[in-house]
Amino acid sequence: MRGRQAAAPGAARKHTIYLHDTIGGEFGLGGDATLPADLVRWISGTFFVLFVASTILFFPRPDRRATRVVRASHPLSFVTGPLWALILIVVFLALLVEAIVPDWVYGGALTIRVPFGFALQGLGIVVWLAGGGLALWSERNLGRFTRPEIEVLADHRLITHGPYRWIRHPLYTALLMMSAGVALLLLNPPLIVLFFMACGIAQRRAVLEEELLGSEKGFGDVYRSYMEGTGRFLPRRGARPGDAAEKRGGAP
């Protein structure tokens, strides 16, 4: 009887899964398990290389020989200009830092433990990839009108195809998705705060752009009609795709 009692606990231990209770430790099936640090480091480096390569290869470049005439513009404040750019730079540089300096961004004191953290990290990977695809799609359709300034060029055309058929600001949506993906992958509170800051600034920039494009210096009634059938950052529920501008003419 005693022999059987001694053997039972040992048999049970063979089927027990022990989770490493540190961030980036051994991968488990529950609790606060997270992705291994080496895997996150590899993913971060890959994402950064993809971001740089896609920016160089696919981001529209203005023709230096072409004359760029601005018909109307909205001045940028510190928040909608430099701060917006700085947040995006910090978020994407976090991937590079994680890839070359372990434990600074992920696995250190700033990394949070959450239930089923590996699931959130997996979601972050999917969201980042989806955002990257949307960014490329948006840039290829917007072409040379992809600019950080809020302005209307003399030969500006209202783009209503591609993702712009459903969303007025898909590039903002893409950048926010990629920022959220980085924050979830690295489980980093400062990056999460930067994501919510970016959401607020994107909202403000979108409102300013819509005011300019909907004015008489922009596209006027054509743009306001386009707004009725599209969403700002997500497709508008119950609305038909916004092709009113194409029917009435895409230029002011």
C-alpha atoms as an extended CHARMM CRD file, in Angstrom:
* protein
*
       252  EXT
         1         1  MET       CA              0.0000000000        0.0000000000        0.0000000000  PROA      1               0.0000000000
         2         2  ARG       CA              2.7860000000        2.3630000000        0.8700000000  PROA      2               0.0000000000
         3         3  GLY       CA              4.5330000000        1.6630000000       -2.4000000000  PROA      3               0.0000000000
         4         4  ARG       CA              1.4310000000        2.5200000000       -4.3450000000  PROA      4               0.0000000000
         5         5  GLN       CA              0.9590000000        5.7450000000       -2.4040000000  PROA      5               0.0000000000
         6         6  ALA       CA              4.5510000000        6.8140000000       -3.1060000000  PROA      6               0.0000000000
         7         7  ALA       CA              4.2690000000        6.0630000000       -6.8030000000  PROA      7               0.0000000000
         8         8  ALA       CA              1.0240000000        7.9800000000       -7.3700000000  PROA      8               0.0000000000
         9         9  PRO       CA              2.4220000000       11.4880000000       -6.7700000000  PROA      9               0.0000000000
        10        10  GLY       CA              5.3680000000       10.7380000000       -9.0460000000  PROA      10              0.0000000000
        11        11  ALA       CA              3.0470000000        9.6190000000      -11.8140000000  PROA      11              0.0000000000
        12        12  ALA       CA              0.9830000000       12.7410000000      -11.4160000000  PROA      12              0.0000000000
        13        13  ARG       CA              4.0310000000       14.9670000000      -11.6610000000  PROA      13              0.0000000000
        14        14  LYS       CA              4.9070000000       13.5080000000      -15.0460000000  PROA      14              0.0000000000
        15        15  HSD       CA              1.6880000000       14.9710000000      -16.4560000000  PROA      15              0.0000000000
        16        16  THR       CA              1.9090000000       18.3490000000      -14.7350000000  PROA      16              0.0000000000
        17        17  ILE       CA              2.8040000000       21.4150000000      -16.8300000000  PROA      17              0.0000000000
        18        18  TYR       CA              4.7970000000       23.9990000000      -14.9190000000  PROA      18              0.0000000000
        19        19  LEU       CA              4.7760000000       27.5850000000      -16.1550000000  PROA      19              0.0000000000
        20        20  HSD       CA              7.8130000000       29.7920000000      -15.8920000000  PROA      20              0.0000000000
        21        21  ASP       CA              6.6700000000       32.7850000000      -13.8960000000  PROA      21              0.0000000000
        22        22  THR       CA              8.9240000000       35.3410000000      -15.5840000000  PROA      22              0.0000000000
        23        23  ILE       CA              8.1970000000       37.4830000000      -18.6130000000  PROA      23              0.0000000000
        24        24  GLY       CA              9.5650000000       35.9260000000      -21.7650000000  PROA      24              0.0000000000
        25        25  GLY       CA             10.2790000000       32.6540000000      -20.0130000000  PROA      25              0.0000000000
        26        26  GLU       CA              9.1980000000       29.1570000000      -20.9470000000  PROA      26              0.0000000000
        27        27  PHE       CA              6.0370000000       29.0050000000      -22.9820000000  PROA      27              0.0000000000
        28        28  GLY       CA              3.0730000000       27.5580000000      -21.0960000000  PROA      28              0.0000000000
        29        29  LEU       CA             -0.6110000000       27.0270000000      -21.6370000000  PROA      29              0.0000000000
        30        30  GLY       CA             -2.1710000000       29.5090000000      -19.2430000000  PROA      30              0.0000000000
        31        31  GLY       CA             -1.6140000000       31.8430000000      -16.3180000000  PROA      31              0.0000000000
        32        32  ASP       CA              0.6230000000       34.7490000000      -17.1970000000  PROA      32              0.0000000000
        33        33  ALA       CA              2.6470000000       32.8480000000      -19.8250000000  PROA      33              0.0000000000
        34        34  THR       CA              4.2080000000       34.9990000000      -22.5320000000  PROA      34              0.0000000000
        35        35  LEU       CA              6.1280000000       34.3790000000      -25.7270000000  PROA      35              0.0000000000
        36        36  PRO       CA              9.8250000000       33.5240000000      -25.2740000000  PROA      36              0.0000000000
        37        37  ALA       CA             12.1340000000       36.5370000000      -25.2930000000  PROA      37              0.0000000000
        38        38  ASP       CA             14.2080000000       35.1860000000      -28.1940000000  PROA      38              0.0000000000
        39        39  LEU       CA             11.0970000000       34.7380000000      -30.3270000000  PROA      39              0.0000000000
        40        40  VAL       CA              9.8500000000       38.2520000000      -29.5570000000  PROA      40              0.0000000000
        41        41  ARG       CA             13.2920000000       39.6160000000      -30.3590000000  PROA      41              0.0000000000
        42        42  TRP       CA             13.2730000000       37.8390000000      -33.7390000000  PROA      42              0.0000000000
        43        43  ILE       CA              9.7340000000       39.0260000000      -34.5490000000  PROA      43              0.0000000000
        44        44  SER       CA             10.6130000000       42.6070000000      -33.5920000000  PROA      44              0.0000000000
        45        45  GLY       CA             13.6480000000       42.6170000000      -35.8580000000  PROA      45              0.0000000000
        46        46  THR       CA             11.6640000000       41.1260000000      -38.7200000000  PROA      46              0.0000000000
        47        47  PHE       CA              8.8870000000       43.6900000000      -38.3270000000  PROA      47              0.0000000000
        48        48  PHE       CA             11.3690000000       46.5580000000      -38.2980000000  PROA      48              0.0000000000
        49        49  VAL       CA             13.0880000000       45.3000000000      -41.4600000000  PROA      49              0.0000000000
        50        50  LEU       CA              9.7040000000       44.8850000000      -43.1640000000  PROA      50              0.0000000000
        51        51  PHE       CA              8.6940000000       48.4080000000      -42.1650000000  PROA      51              0.0000000000
        52        52  VAL       CA             11.9090000000       49.9930000000      -43.4700000000  PROA      52              0.0000000000
        53        53  ALA       CA             11.9380000000       47.9290000000      -46.6620000000  PROA      53              0.0000000000
        54        54  SER       CA              8.2990000000       48.6540000000      -47.4890000000  PROA      54              0.0000000000
        55        55  THR       CA              8.8050000000       52.3660000000      -46.8130000000  PROA      55              0.0000000000
        56        56  ILE       CA             11.7950000000       52.4880000000      -49.1670000000  PROA      56              0.0000000000
        57        57  LEU       CA             10.2890000000       50.3130000000      -51.8890000000  PROA      57              0.0000000000
        58        58  PHE       CA              6.6320000000       51.3120000000      -51.8910000000  PROA      58              0.0000000000
        59        59  PHE       CA              6.2180000000       54.7220000000      -50.2520000000  PROA      59              0.0000000000
        60        60  PRO       CA              5.4310000000       57.2640000000      -53.0030000000  PROA      60              0.0000000000
        61        61  ARG       CA              8.2860000000       59.6470000000      -53.7530000000  PROA      61              0.0000000000
        62        62  PRO       CA              7.5350000000       63.1440000000      -55.0170000000  PROA      62              0.0000000000
        63        63  ASP       CA              8.9900000000       64.0650000000      -58.3720000000  PROA      63              0.0000000000
        64        64  ARG       CA             11.6490000000       66.6960000000      -57.6660000000  PROA      64              0.0000000000
        65        65  ARG       CA             11.2160000000       68.1020000000      -61.1660000000  PROA      65              0.0000000000
        66        66  ALA       CA              7.4940000000       68.6630000000      -60.6600000000  PROA      66              0.0000000000
        67        67  THR       CA              6.2730000000       71.9930000000      -59.3360000000  PROA      67              0.0000000000
        68        68  ARG       CA              4.2940000000       71.5630000000      -56.1270000000  PROA      68              0.0000000000
        69        69  VAL       CA              1.7450000000       74.3290000000      -55.6550000000  PROA      69              0.0000000000
        70        70  VAL       CA             -0.2510000000       74.4150000000      -52.4210000000  PROA      70              0.0000000000
        71        71  ARG       CA             -3.6950000000       75.9500000000      -52.8550000000  PROA      71              0.0000000000
        72        72  ALA       CA             -4.8100000000       75.7250000000      -49.2150000000  PROA      72              0.0000000000
        73        73  SER       CA             -3.4040000000       74.3150000000      -45.9890000000  PROA      73              0.0000000000
        74        74  HSD       CA             -4.0740000000       74.0690000000      -42.2840000000  PROA      74              0.0000000000
        75        75  PRO       CA             -1.1910000000       74.9760000000      -39.9410000000  PROA      75              0.0000000000
        76        76  LEU       CA              0.0040000000       72.1900000000      -37.6730000000  PROA      76              0.0000000000
        77        77  SER       CA              0.3860000000       72.6760000000      -33.9370000000  PROA      77              0.0000000000
        78        78  PHE       CA              3.0660000000       71.0060000000      -31.8360000000  PROA      78              0.0000000000
        79        79  VAL       CA              0.6240000000       68.1880000000      -31.0650000000  PROA      79              0.0000000000
        80        80  THR       CA             -0.6250000000       67.5220000000      -34.6000000000  PROA      80              0.0000000000
        81        81  GLY       CA              2.8320000000       67.9800000000      -36.1270000000  PROA      81              0.0000000000
        82        82  PRO       CA              6.0610000000       67.2090000000      -34.2260000000  PROA      82              0.0000000000
        83        83  LEU       CA              4.4490000000       65.2070000000      -31.3910000000  PROA      83              0.0000000000
        84        84  TRP       CA              2.5270000000       63.0290000000      -33.8430000000  PROA      84              0.0000000000
        85        85  ALA       CA              5.7050000000       62.2700000000      -35.7670000000  PROA      85              0.0000000000
        86        86  LEU       CA              7.7060000000       61.6620000000      -32.5810000000  PROA      86              0.0000000000
        87        87  ILE       CA              5.1890000000       59.1230000000      -31.2450000000  PROA      87              0.0000000000
        88        88  LEU       CA              5.2830000000       57.1210000000      -34.4740000000  PROA      88              0.0000000000
        89        89  ILE       CA              9.0860000000       57.2130000000      -34.5380000000  PROA      89              0.0000000000
        90        90  VAL       CA              9.3510000000       56.0150000000      -30.9230000000  PROA      90              0.0000000000
        91        91  VAL       CA              6.8640000000       53.1860000000      -31.4940000000  PROA      91              0.0000000000
        92        92  PHE       CA              8.6480000000       51.8270000000      -34.5520000000  PROA      92              0.0000000000
        93        93  LEU       CA             12.1280000000       52.3200000000      -33.0490000000  PROA      93              0.0000000000
        94        94  ALA       CA             10.9680000000       50.2020000000      -30.1090000000  PROA      94              0.0000000000
        95        95  LEU       CA             11.0720000000       47.2440000000      -32.4920000000  PROA      95              0.0000000000
        96        96  LEU       CA             14.6930000000       47.9660000000      -33.3730000000  PROA      96              0.0000000000
        97        97  VAL       CA             15.6810000000       48.4640000000      -29.7330000000  PROA      97              0.0000000000
        98        98  GLU       CA             14.0700000000       45.1780000000      -28.7510000000  PROA      98              0.0000000000
        99        99  ALA       CA             15.9030000000       43.4210000000      -31.5790000000  PROA      99              0.0000000000
       100       100  ILE       CA             19.3840000000       44.6880000000      -30.6620000000  PROA      100             0.0000000000
       101       101  VAL       CA             19.1590000000       45.3910000000      -26.9020000000  PROA      101             0.0000000000
       102       102  PRO       CA             17.3920000000       42.5490000000      -25.0480000000  PROA      102             0.0000000000
       103       103  ASP       CA             15.3720000000       43.2890000000      -21.8890000000  PROA      103             0.0000000000
       104       104  TRP       CA             15.1290000000       47.0370000000      -22.4990000000  PROA      104             0.0000000000
       105       105  VAL       CA             11.6790000000       47.0020000000      -24.0380000000  PROA      105             0.0000000000
       106       106  TYR       CA             10.4800000000       43.4370000000      -23.4460000000  PROA      106             0.0000000000
       107       107  GLY       CA             11.2800000000       41.2390000000      -20.4880000000  PROA      107             0.0000000000
       108       108  GLY       CA             12.3570000000       44.0560000000      -18.1830000000  PROA      108             0.0000000000
       109       109  ALA       CA             10.6530000000       46.0290000000      -15.4540000000  PROA      109             0.0000000000
       110       110  LEU       CA              8.3870000000       47.8550000000      -17.9290000000  PROA      110             0.0000000000
       111       111  THR       CA              6.8100000000       44.6790000000      -19.2640000000  PROA      111             0.0000000000
       112       112  ILE       CA              3.4480000000       43.8310000000      -17.7050000000  PROA      112             0.0000000000
       113       113  ARG       CA              2.0520000000       40.4350000000      -16.8350000000  PROA      113             0.0000000000
       114       114  VAL       CA             -1.4910000000       39.7400000000      -17.9600000000  PROA      114             0.0000000000
       115       115  PRO       CA             -3.5420000000       36.5420000000      -18.0740000000  PROA      115             0.0000000000
       116       116  PHE       CA             -2.8370000000       34.6450000000      -21.2880000000  PROA      116             0.0000000000
       117       117  GLY       CA             -0.3030000000       37.2260000000      -22.3620000000  PROA      117             0.0000000000
       118       118  PHE       CA              0.8410000000       35.0320000000      -25.2490000000  PROA      118             0.0000000000
       119       119  ALA       CA             -2.6500000000       35.3180000000      -26.7490000000  PROA      119             0.0000000000
       120       120  LEU       CA             -2.4820000000       39.1120000000      -26.6450000000  PROA      120             0.0000000000
       121       121  GLN       CA              0.9580000000       38.9680000000      -28.2180000000  PROA      121             0.0000000000
       122       122  GLY       CA             -0.3700000000       36.7320000000      -30.9770000000  PROA      122             0.0000000000
       123       123  LEU       CA             -3.1780000000       39.2120000000      -31.5470000000  PROA      123             0.0000000000
       124       124  GLY       CA             -0.5880000000       41.9960000000      -31.7260000000  PROA      124             0.0000000000
       125       125  ILE       CA              1.2700000000       40.1430000000      -34.4710000000  PROA      125             0.0000000000
       126       126  VAL       CA             -1.9080000000       39.7330000000      -36.5250000000  PROA      126             0.0000000000
       127       127  VAL       CA             -2.9480000000       43.3720000000      -35.9930000000  PROA      127             0.0000000000
       128       128  TRP       CA              0.5150000000       44.6530000000      -36.9860000000  PROA      128             0.0000000000
       129       129  LEU       CA              0.5660000000       42.6050000000      -40.1930000000  PROA      129             0.0000000000
       130       130  ALA       CA             -2.9810000000       43.6580000000      -41.0920000000  PROA      130             0.0000000000
       131       131  GLY       CA             -2.1110000000       47.3040000000      -40.4220000000  PROA      131             0.0000000000
       132       132  GLY       CA              1.0080000000       47.0280000000      -42.5510000000  PROA      132             0.0000000000
       133       133  GLY       CA             -0.9870000000       45.6200000000      -45.4430000000  PROA      133             0.0000000000
       134       134  LEU       CA             -3.5660000000       48.3800000000      -45.1170000000  PROA      134             0.0000000000
       135       135  ALA       CA             -0.7970000000       51.0040000000      -45.0480000000  PROA      135             0.0000000000
       136       136  LEU       CA              0.6980000000       49.7230000000      -48.3030000000  PROA      136             0.0000000000
       137       137  TRP       CA             -2.7300000000       49.5660000000      -49.9390000000  PROA      137             0.0000000000
       138       138  SER       CA             -3.5400000000       53.1020000000      -48.8280000000  PROA      138             0.0000000000
       139       139  GLU       CA             -0.2040000000       54.5460000000      -49.9390000000  PROA      139             0.0000000000
       140       140  ARG       CA             -0.4030000000       52.9580000000      -53.3640000000  PROA      140             0.0000000000
       141       141  ASN       CA             -3.8590000000       54.4320000000      -53.9460000000  PROA      141             0.0000000000
       142       142  LEU       CA             -3.1500000000       57.8620000000      -52.4790000000  PROA      142             0.0000000000
       143       143  GLY       CA              0.1130000000       58.1310000000      -54.3850000000  PROA      143             0.0000000000
       144       144  ARG       CA              1.8940000000       61.4710000000      -54.3530000000  PROA      144             0.0000000000
       145       145  PHE       CA             -0.8490000000       62.9840000000      -52.2050000000  PROA      145             0.0000000000
       146       146  THR       CA              0.5460000000       61.0080000000      -49.2520000000  PROA      146             0.0000000000
       147       147  ARG       CA              2.0480000000       63.7990000000      -47.1690000000  PROA      147             0.0000000000
       148       148  PRO       CA              2.4160000000       64.6270000000      -43.4630000000  PROA      148             0.0000000000
       149       149  GLU       CA              1.0980000000       68.1550000000      -44.0160000000  PROA      149             0.0000000000
       150       150  ILE       CA             -2.6030000000       69.0030000000      -44.0090000000  PROA      150             0.0000000000
       151       151  GLU       CA             -2.9720000000       70.7200000000      -47.3530000000  PROA      151             0.0000000000
       152       152  VAL       CA             -4.6980000000       70.8240000000      -50.7280000000  PROA      152             0.0000000000
       153       153  LEU       CA             -2.5320000000       71.0140000000      -53.8290000000  PROA      153             0.0000000000
       154       154  ALA       CA             -3.4240000000       72.9550000000      -56.9580000000  PROA      154             0.0000000000
       155       155  ASP       CA             -3.9060000000       69.7100000000      -58.8900000000  PROA      155             0.0000000000
       156       156  HSD       CA             -5.2850000000       67.7340000000      -55.9570000000  PROA      156             0.0000000000
       157       157  ARG       CA             -7.6290000000       64.8470000000      -56.7450000000  PROA      157             0.0000000000
       158       158  LEU       CA            -10.0690000000       63.2680000000      -54.3390000000  PROA      158             0.0000000000
       159       159  ILE       CA             -9.1940000000       59.5820000000      -54.0640000000  PROA      159             0.0000000000
       160       160  THR       CA            -12.2620000000       57.3770000000      -53.6200000000  PROA      160             0.0000000000
       161       161  HSD       CA            -10.9990000000       53.9670000000      -54.7120000000  PROA      161             0.0000000000
       162       162  GLY       CA             -9.1260000000       51.2450000000      -52.8870000000  PROA      162             0.0000000000
       163       163  PRO       CA             -9.6230000000       51.4880000000      -49.1020000000  PROA      163             0.0000000000
       164       164  TYR       CA            -10.7970000000       55.0830000000      -49.5750000000  PROA      164             0.0000000000
       165       165  ARG       CA            -14.0020000000       53.6740000000      -50.9990000000  PROA      165             0.0000000000
       166       166  TRP       CA            -15.0370000000       52.7440000000      -47.4440000000  PROA      166             0.0000000000
       167       167  ILE       CA            -12.7490000000       54.7670000000      -45.1420000000  PROA      167             0.0000000000
       168       168  ARG       CA            -11.7130000000       58.4260000000      -45.3640000000  PROA      168             0.0000000000
       169       169  HSD       CA             -8.4460000000       58.0080000000      -43.4400000000  PROA      169             0.0000000000
       170       170  PRO       CA             -7.2550000000       54.4010000000      -43.8990000000  PROA      170             0.0000000000
       171       171  LEU       CA             -3.6020000000       55.3880000000      -43.5070000000  PROA      171             0.0000000000
       172       172  TYR       CA             -4.3040000000       56.6710000000      -39.9960000000  PROA      172             0.0000000000
       173       173  THR       CA             -6.1520000000       53.4250000000      -39.2840000000  PROA      173             0.0000000000
       174       174  ALA       CA             -3.1460000000       51.4560000000      -40.5110000000  PROA      174             0.0000000000
       175       175  LEU       CA             -0.6430000000       53.4050000000      -38.4000000000  PROA      175             0.0000000000
       176       176  LEU       CA             -2.8010000000       53.0040000000      -35.2960000000  PROA      176             0.0000000000
       177       177  MET       CA             -3.1550000000       49.2700000000      -35.9430000000  PROA      177             0.0000000000
       178       178  MET       CA              0.6040000000       48.8980000000      -36.2670000000  PROA      178             0.0000000000
       179       179  SER       CA              1.1650000000       50.9320000000      -33.0910000000  PROA      179             0.0000000000
       180       180  ALA       CA             -1.3150000000       48.7450000000      -31.2160000000  PROA      180             0.0000000000
       181       181  GLY       CA              0.3820000000       45.6470000000      -32.5930000000  PROA      181             0.0000000000
       182       182  VAL       CA              3.7820000000       46.7430000000      -31.2710000000  PROA      182             0.0000000000
       183       183  ALA       CA              2.3450000000       47.5770000000      -27.8350000000  PROA      183             0.0000000000
       184       184  LEU       CA              0.6020000000       44.1900000000      -27.5870000000  PROA      184             0.0000000000
       185       185  LEU       CA              3.5920000000       42.2300000000      -28.8410000000  PROA      185             0.0000000000
       186       186  LEU       CA              5.9340000000       43.8290000000      -26.3000000000  PROA      186             0.0000000000
       187       187  LEU       CA              3.3440000000       44.1230000000      -23.4860000000  PROA      187             0.0000000000
       188       188  ASN       CA              4.8630000000       47.5050000000      -22.7270000000  PROA      188             0.0000000000
       189       189  PRO       CA              2.7740000000       50.1080000000      -20.7680000000  PROA      189             0.0000000000
       190       190  PRO       CA              4.5970000000       53.1960000000      -22.1560000000  PROA      190             0.0000000000
       191       191  LEU       CA              3.9010000000       51.9940000000      -25.6810000000  PROA      191             0.0000000000
       192       192  ILE       CA              0.2570000000       51.4230000000      -24.7710000000  PROA      192             0.0000000000
       193       193  VAL       CA              0.0600000000       55.0190000000      -23.5080000000  PROA      193             0.0000000000
       194       194  LEU       CA              1.6570000000       56.2550000000      -26.7360000000  PROA      194             0.0000000000
       195       195  PHE       CA             -0.9270000000       54.2990000000      -28.7160000000  PROA      195             0.0000000000
       196       196  PHE       CA             -3.8200000000       56.0470000000      -26.9860000000  PROA      196             0.0000000000
       197       197  MET       CA             -2.0860000000       59.3960000000      -27.4500000000  PROA      197             0.0000000000
       198       198  ALA       CA             -1.7300000000       58.6070000000      -31.1460000000  PROA      198             0.0000000000
       199       199  CYS       CA             -5.4570000000       57.7910000000      -31.3270000000  PROA      199             0.0000000000
       200       200  GLY       CA             -6.3320000000       61.2310000000      -29.9620000000  PROA      200             0.0000000000
       201       201  ILE       CA             -3.9490000000       63.0370000000      -32.2980000000  PROA      201             0.0000000000
       202       202  ALA       CA             -5.1360000000       61.0490000000      -35.3230000000  PROA      202             0.0000000000
       203       203  GLN       CA             -8.6950000000       62.0320000000      -34.4680000000  PROA      203             0.0000000000
       204       204  ARG       CA             -7.7040000000       65.7090000000      -34.3280000000  PROA      204             0.0000000000
       205       205  ARG       CA             -5.7350000000       65.5610000000      -37.5760000000  PROA      205             0.0000000000
       206       206  ALA       CA             -8.6270000000       63.8080000000      -39.3270000000  PROA      206             0.0000000000
       207       207  VAL       CA            -11.0790000000       66.5030000000      -38.2340000000  PROA      207             0.0000000000
       208       208  LEU       CA             -8.7560000000       69.2490000000      -39.4990000000  PROA      208             0.0000000000
       209       209  GLU       CA             -8.3030000000       67.4780000000      -42.8360000000  PROA      209             0.0000000000
       210       210  GLU       CA            -12.0350000000       67.0370000000      -43.2670000000  PROA      210             0.0000000000
       211       211  GLU       CA            -12.6700000000       70.7030000000      -42.4870000000  PROA      211             0.0000000000
       212       212  LEU       CA            -10.1320000000       71.7360000000      -45.1320000000  PROA      212             0.0000000000
       213       213  LEU       CA            -11.2100000000       69.2380000000      -47.7900000000  PROA      213             0.0000000000
       214       214  GLY       CA            -14.8730000000       70.0460000000      -47.2230000000  PROA      214             0.0000000000
       215       215  SER       CA            -14.3030000000       73.8030000000      -47.5470000000  PROA      215             0.0000000000
       216       216  GLU       CA            -14.5670000000       75.8450000000      -50.7250000000  PROA      216             0.0000000000
       217       217  LYS       CA            -10.7720000000       75.7900000000      -50.9480000000  PROA      217             0.0000000000
       218       218  GLY       CA            -10.9230000000       72.0030000000      -51.0020000000  PROA      218             0.0000000000
       219       219  PHE       CA            -13.6070000000       69.9010000000      -52.6560000000  PROA      219             0.0000000000
       220       220  GLY       CA            -16.6780000000       71.5300000000      -51.0870000000  PROA      220             0.0000000000
       221       221  ASP       CA            -19.9450000000       69.6750000000      -51.5620000000  PROA      221             0.0000000000
       222       222  VAL       CA            -18.1990000000       66.8100000000      -53.3420000000  PROA      222             0.0000000000
       223       223  TYR       CA            -16.2220000000       65.9500000000      -50.2390000000  PROA      223             0.0000000000
       224       224  ARG       CA            -19.1780000000       66.4140000000      -47.9070000000  PROA      224             0.0000000000
       225       225  SER       CA            -21.1570000000       64.0240000000      -50.0750000000  PROA      225             0.0000000000
       226       226  TYR       CA            -18.2570000000       61.5790000000      -49.9370000000  PROA      226             0.0000000000
       227       227  MET       CA            -18.2690000000       61.7940000000      -46.1310000000  PROA      227             0.0000000000
       228       228  GLU       CA            -21.9080000000       60.6670000000      -45.9980000000  PROA      228             0.0000000000
       229       229  GLY       CA            -21.0650000000       57.2270000000      -47.3610000000  PROA      229             0.0000000000
       230       230  THR       CA            -17.7550000000       56.5590000000      -45.6060000000  PROA      230             0.0000000000
       231       231  GLY       CA            -16.4020000000       56.1600000000      -42.0860000000  PROA      231             0.0000000000
       232       232  ARG       CA            -13.5480000000       58.1420000000      -40.6170000000  PROA      232             0.0000000000
       233       233  PHE       CA            -11.3260000000       55.2560000000      -39.4900000000  PROA      233             0.0000000000
       234       234  LEU       CA            -13.5930000000       52.2410000000      -39.9890000000  PROA      234             0.0000000000
       235       235  PRO       CA            -16.2410000000       51.4620000000      -42.6170000000  PROA      235             0.0000000000
       236       236  ARG       CA            -19.5000000000       53.1820000000      -41.8130000000  PROA      236             0.0000000000
       237       237  ARG       CA            -22.1740000000       50.7260000000      -40.7690000000  PROA      237             0.0000000000
       238       238  GLY       CA            -25.1590000000       50.6090000000      -43.0680000000  PROA      238             0.0000000000
       239       239  ALA       CA            -23.6640000000       53.0710000000      -45.5650000000  PROA      239             0.0000000000
       240       240  ARG       CA            -22.9900000000       52.3440000000      -49.2070000000  PROA      240             0.0000000000
       241       241  PRO       CA            -19.3960000000       52.7250000000      -50.4210000000  PROA      241             0.0000000000
       242       242  GLY       CA            -18.5060000000       56.3550000000      -50.9460000000  PROA      242             0.0000000000
       243       243  ASP       CA            -18.4540000000       56.8620000000      -54.6770000000  PROA      243             0.0000000000
       244       244  ALA       CA            -20.4250000000       60.1100000000      -54.7840000000  PROA      244             0.0000000000
       245       245  ALA       CA            -17.2720000000       62.0700000000      -55.5010000000  PROA      245             0.0000000000
       246       246  GLU       CA            -16.5070000000       59.9600000000      -58.5570000000  PROA      246             0.0000000000
       247       247  LYS       CA            -20.0040000000       60.5320000000      -59.9170000000  PROA      247             0.0000000000
       248       248  ARG       CA            -19.7600000000       64.3070000000      -59.4510000000  PROA      248             0.0000000000
       249       249  GLY       CA            -16.1270000000       64.6950000000      -60.4010000000  PROA      249             0.0000000000
       250       250  GLY       CA            -13.0220000000       64.1940000000      -58.2990000000  PROA      250             0.0000000000
       251       251  ALA       CA            -11.4620000000       67.6530000000      -58.6270000000  PROA      251             0.0000000000
       252       252  PRO       CA            -12.6980000000       71.0410000000      -57.4330000000  PROA      252             0.0000000000
